[in-house]
């Protein structure tokens, strides 16, 4: 038996929750399908920038205080440091604090917000195929879902995206970055740490990070593969550099991160892609939370408008992407290659000069107060 809805959302993480909430609160019948059961573990540094906080307030009515009340936010810092293997490059004060979230609590909370708005949630529902032209999704359980529209929010390895005939799969693969993380108790880290740290210069196109939480330290690396680099060995070298006692490789956890493979037209037929499924991740620092929430909201609101007016939602969705999100991804991509190549040619101190020359505007750029395109003031449409 086929379950029929106005919209089927494949994936219940941030993009899916934002899309589902946007649709359900306007009274449309929405199904959100996810292969996991929430709360579930999610590999992520969990950093919220100013633009993420702004969007959460606009869409969900959530604030740092309300999220801290449920322990979704468990650490805040208004400082940063950037290191190379030769030492500290630069550090500074941010114009707005970074907020660090526990993705297990955060994701479940937003998914349940969509459910409370009226969305039907189907957990442990693995998608096996999607028909992007006719709005039909099938699952390993044998269940079939039919919708007037599909929103693919099913992550970097999206099943929905694989159903699109026009995807440049070689580009998608080439700019999919391996990521490895480990979560340590604070007493396993060799020194006290309260502020986020980035590390550059030990891979050609990538970086490492150390992010503090209330009780944990998240250590990770991310980058594009170069000459079949062994990322487990790179990560072990990074841990040794940080003077972290040898960790069992079985504790390492990896996941793919879209890192410059964003789709400028993430649509086909009656199907829209959002978040990691569309490669919509900022390709300099790898920020994904905001772009998942924002593209999910845009997809949901565009489909809601299409359903209400009996029109095609895709032009509105692509228009908003190209006005607000794609220019940021393109600008970040240009800046990424400029910085990585400068570091390769002239050494890590290039980055110190660059950051110190325009510290405040660059910090505002990271938070979304300024655009990655020429550091102009950024005006979001929410």
N, C-alpha and C positions, 0 to 999 in steps of 0.2 A: 504494500500500500504506500502510495506517495503522499508525503505530508506537504501541503501547499501553503506558501507564505508570500507576502509582498516582496520580501528580501531575505536571501540566505547569506549569512556572514560566516565564512570559513575561517576559523581562528578566533579564540576568545581572549587573546592578550590585549595589549593597549589599543592597537588600531581597530581591532574587532569590537572592543568595549565602547570606544568612542563612536564608531559607526552605529552600533546597536542602540546606544543611548540616544543618539541624535534622531534615529528613526522611531524608536519605540515611544519616546515622549511626545511625538506628534500623532500617536495612535495607530501607526502602521504595524502589521503583523510581521514580526521579525524572529528568525531562528538563528542562534549563534551556536556553531558546532566547533568543538575542540577535542583533540585526541587525548588530552590529559584530564585529570580530575583536580580541581582547585581546592585548596591551595597547592601549588606545585612549585618545584624549584625552577628558578630562571637564572641562567648565567647572564650577568650584567653588572657593570660598575654601579648602576643605580643613581646616577647623578642627574639632578633636576636643575636646569638653568632658569633664569628669569622668565624667558618666554614660555617654558613649560608650566611654571607657576601661574603665569598670566592666563594660559589656556585652560588649566585645570579649574581656575576660578570662574572663567567665562562659561565653560561647558558643564562642569559637574558641580559647581558651587563649592569646590574644595579649596582650602587654604593650607599653608604650612602648619598652622596651629591645629586645624581639624585633622590633618593627616598625622601629625605628631600625637594627637590624642589616641589614635588607634595603633600607634607604634609603626605606622607605615614609613614615616620619616624618623630616623634614629640618630642622625648626626647632621650638623651644620657647620660650615666653614666659610669665612670670607677671605681666605688667603690661598695662595698656590705657590708651587715651586717647580721649576723645570731643571732637570739634571742631564748631564751626559756622563759617560763612563769616566771622564776626567774630573768631574766635580760639578758643583752647583753652577748653573748658567745664569739663572735669574729667579727672583721671587718677588711677590708683590701682594697688594691688597686689591680685592675685587670690588666693583661698584655695587654688587649685589651678592648675597651669600649663595654658595652652592648648598643644596639640600640633598642628602643621600637617603634613598628609600630602600626598604626591604621589599624586593620584587614579589616575594610570596604573598605578603600582606597587601601590597599596593595593587597588584594585578587582580587578586580576588576581590578586593573592595570595589574596584571600578567595574568588574564583571557583574557583581551583584547590584551595583547601581543601575546597570543596563537591565538586569532582570527585574528590579523593583519598578523600573519605568514601563515594563510590560513585555520585554523580550523573553522568548523561550530559550532556555539554555540546555544544550545537550552535551554533557561531558562524556569522556571515554568514547568519543565518536570519531573514528579515524576515517578521513576522506580517502577514497581510492581513485575517483575520477570526477571530472567536472566538464559539463558541456557549456562553453562560454556563449554560444549562440542562442541556446534554448532555455538556459537557466535551470539546469538539472544537475544535482550533485548526488553521487552514490557513495556509500560507506561500506566498510568491511563487515558491519553488522547485517548488511542486506537492506538497510533502510535507504530510501530514496527521498530526496527533498527537492521540491520544485518552487521556484520563485520568479517573479517578474524580473528581478535583478539578482545578481550575485556580487558580493564584495569579497574578494580574496585577501584575507589578512592572515594567511597561514605561514608566515615567516620566510626565512631565507631559502628554504628548500620547498617552496610553495608548489603544491600539487595543482592548484588553480592556474598558476603561471605556466606550468608545463603544458597546459591545454591550449595556450595561445600559439597560433601558427607563425607569427611574425617575429618572435623573440630571437635576438642575436645571442644564441646560447654560448658561443665562444667568448664573447665579451662578458656575458654574465659570469662565466667560469673564471676568466682571467682576473676580474676585479672582485672576486669573492675572497675575502681575507680570512685565513685561519686565525682563530683566537683561542688562547689557552688562559685559564684562570685557576686560582686556588684561593680558598678562604682560610685564613689563619686566625687562631685565637690571638688576642693582643699580646699575650705573654710569649708567643712564638716569634714575634717580630723583635729584632735586636735593639730597637730604640723606641721611645714614645713617638707617636705621630698623630697629629690632629688635623692636618691639612693635606689636600690632595697633591700628589707629586706625579709628574710626567718624566719619562726618561727617553732620550733620543740618541741616535747615532750608532746603534748596534744592529740595525737592519736598514736596508736601503729605502724602503717605503713602509714605515710602521713605527711603532712606539711601544713603550711599556708604561704601566701605571701602578701606583700604590694609592688606594682609596681607603680612608678610615671610615669605620662605622662605630656604633656604640661599643660593641663587644668583639668585633672582628676587624681584620684588615684584609682587603681584597687586593690581590696582586695578579697582574695579567700582562699579556703581550698580544699585539695584533699587528698584522702587516701582510703585504702582498708577497707571494712566494717568489723567490729569486734564485734561479739555478738550483731548483729542487732542495731548497734549504730545509733542514730538519728542525721543525718548530719545537719539538720536545727538547732537543739539545739546546736550542736558543733559550728556551725557558729555564732549563737547568742552569745555564750560564748566568741568566738574569738573577735567579735566586741566589746563586753563589756570590754574585757581585753585591747583592743586598745583604750578604752575610746571614742569609736564612739557612738554618740547618737543613741538611739534605732531606728532601721530601720524596716519598714514594711516588713513582710515576703514575701509579694507579689512582693517586689523589688528584691528578691533573684532570681538568674538565675542559673540553673543547667544544666550539661551535663556530659555524661560518658567520661572517659579518659582511653584508654588502658594503663595498669600499670603493665606490666610484662607478658602479654598474647600474645606476638609477635609470629607470625607463622614462623617457620624456612623454611617451603616450602609453601609460599602463592600463589600457582598456582594449576590449574586443567584444563585439556583439553586445550582450546585455551584462557584461562583467567588467568590474573595476577592481584594480589592485591597489592596496594601501600598505603603508609601512614597509617592513623588510621584504614582503612579497614583491613589491615594485622597485626594490633596491633603493628606497627613499631613506637613506641614511647619510648624514653629513660626512663627506669623505676626507676630512682633515683629522679631526679628533674622534670620529666614529660615533658622534652623538646620534642615538636612534630613538630615545624615548619621545622627545618633542615631535620629531617628524612622523613617528607612528601615530601619536595622538592627533596631530594636526591633519595629516592625510586621511586618517580614519574619520575625523569629524567632517572634513570636506566631502568625502565619499558618501557618508550617511546623509548629510544635508542636501547634497546634489540629488541623491536617489529620492529623498523625501519630496523635494521640489518636483522631480519628474513624475512621481506617483500622484501628487496633488494636482498637477496641471496636465497630466497625460502627455508629457513630452519626454524626450530623450535626455537623461541626466548627464550623459558623457560630455557634451560641450561645456556645461557649467563646471564639471569636475576638472577637466583639463585646463579651462580658463583660470580657475583658482590656483591650480598647481603651478601654472606658468607665470602667474602674477606674484605668487608668494613663496613657493617652495623651490621650484627648479632654479630660479636665479641664485638662490643661496647655495644650492648644491654645486652649481657651475662655478660660482665664485670661490667656494671652499676647495673645489678640485684644482682650480688654477693656482691658488695659494699653496696647496699641498705640494704640487710638483715644484713650484718655485723654491719653497723652503727645503724640501728633501734634496733637490739637486744642488742648492747652495751649500747645504751642510756637507754633501758628498765632495764638492769641489773645494770648499774653503774651510771646512771643519765646523763643529758644533757652535763655536763662538759667533758664527753668523746669526744664529737664532737669538743669542743674547743681545746682539746689537739691534736686531729687528724688533724684538719685544721692548727693549728699553727705549727705543726711538719713538715708540707710539704706544706706551703702556696702557694708558686709560682707554683710548679708542679701540685697541685690540681686545681688551677685557670686555668692553661693551659689545663688541662683535661676537665674542663667544656666547654671551648671554642673549643675543638677539636684539639688543637695543640699537645696534648698527648692523648694516648689511655686510656680508662677505664680499659684496660688489663695491669696491672703492670706499669702504667704510662710511657710506652714507647712512644717515639716520633711517632706521627701519620702521615702517608703519604697517603693522599687521592688521588684518581685516577682521579682528575679533577683539 
